[in-house]
Amino acid sequence: MRLTEFNELMHTEFGVHRADAMLADHVIPALGRTGAAAIEAGVDPRDVWRALCAEFDVPRSRW
């Protein structure tokens, strides 16, 4: 998944401000770090997206 697609999905699902804050500040237990840190470390944005969706109960049809 491209980073632009990831950001678009995040902003659509959670809203711009909340998505940006979640990415920067929320430690994702499944990844052991924030989404931004995970992506910076080379984790596929798709894996970050799926981890956030699972944690925040986003319906699977939107993953």
VOGU-3710 file (C-alpha; in Angstrom, 3 decimals, decimal comma):
1> mrltefnelm> 0,000/0,000/0,000  1,301/3,431/-0,888  1,621/6,003/1,849  -0,759/8,360/0,030  -3,445/5,664/-0,031  -2,829/4,931/3,646  -3,208/8,609/4,581  -6,384/8,893/2,521  -7,897/5,850/4,268  -6,891/7,191/7,693
11> htefgvhrad> -8,366/10,636/7,024  -11,575/9,191/5,604  -12,104/6,736/8,451  -11,016/8,817/11,439  -11,008/12,433/10,266  -7,905/14,456/9,474  -7,034/15,686/12,968  -7,804/12,469/14,812  -5,998/10,337/12,213  -2,879/12,491/12,352
21> amladhvipa> -2,885/12,437/16,158  -3,431/8,667/16,262  -0,584/8,073/13,860  1,829/10,251/15,828  0,792/9,534/19,433  -1,021/6,209/19,754  1,147/3,177/20,466  -0,313/0,217/18,589  0,090/-2,813/20,867  0,354/-5,255/17,966
31> lgrtgaaaie> 3,309/-3,282/16,573  4,826/-2,065/19,840  5,168/1,516/18,591  3,222/4,342/17,040  2,009/4,028/13,489  4,355/6,785/12,367  7,348/5,056/13,982  6,339/1,723/12,460  6,117/3,179/8,959  9,405/5,001/9,434
41> agvdprdvwr> 10,985/1,691/10,494  9,810/0,051/7,269  6,546/-1,599/8,290  4,137/-1,727/5,348  1,443/0,956/5,800  -1,127/-1,778/5,053  -0,042/-3,597/8,225  -0,337/-0,381/10,234  -3,785/0,234/8,720  -4,983/-3,265/9,597
51> alcaefdvpr> -3,625/-3,025/13,147  -5,403/0,280/13,706  -8,621/-1,031/12,170  -8,571/-4,059/14,448  -7,871/-1,981/17,524  -10,515/0,648/16,825  -13,215/-1,797/15,701  -13,421/-0,636/12,107  -15,711/-3,068/10,239  -13,660/-5,601/8,279
61> srw> -15,381/-4,569/5,065  -13,431/-1,275/5,225  -9,997/-2,823/5,840
//
